[in-house]
Amino acid sequence: NIRVCVVNEDEGASTDIMGDLDLGSQVVDQLHDNDQLGWTFTDRDTAMEEVKSGKAYAAFIIPSDFSYDVTTFLTGDITQPKLEYYETINSTFVSTVSGVVAEEIDEGLKQAEGDIGNARTSIEKQLDKANASLSDARNAVNDLSAASNDLSSKTNDAKDKLQGAKGDI
């Protein structure tokens, strides 16, 4: 009662030595005779949807270059023929992992946004303090400048009085 989808996309191949070769069709023919599993022959989109939804336990996809890859054994430029295999467990696992990763990234972004907001507030407070300190420093410099002018004036007065006292003496 285990449903397994089979998709044959093999385009076949032709060589001088082997002639026409369509291994995908041969595999499908043999699976039709096999009743150990609930083989369902369909297209890629349907197979993937059935695996994703859990209607099928797995999907085997015979790729378009499967027969051609087998013929590369004769040319010496060997490409290993591969079947694609998907199963419900893998799809569920990938979906679960993707969801967890997305949640963690989202949580990290929220935390980073909060940290940035806190940093911005802290920087604004520091800038306000610096601005106030600069304002205080300006006032102190102005007061110092005024005091310096006053001191200069008093120094000149004292100098004049000393000159007058010197003349009196």
Secondary structure by P-SEA (a helix, b strand, c coil): cbbbbbbbccccccccccccccaaaaaaaaaaaccccbbbbbcaaaaaaaaaaccccbbbbbccaaaaaaacccccbbbbbbbbbbcaaaaaaaaaaaaaaaaaaaaaaaaaaaaaaaaaaaaaaaaaaaaaaaaaaaaaaaaaaaaaaaaaaaaaaaaaaaaaaaaac
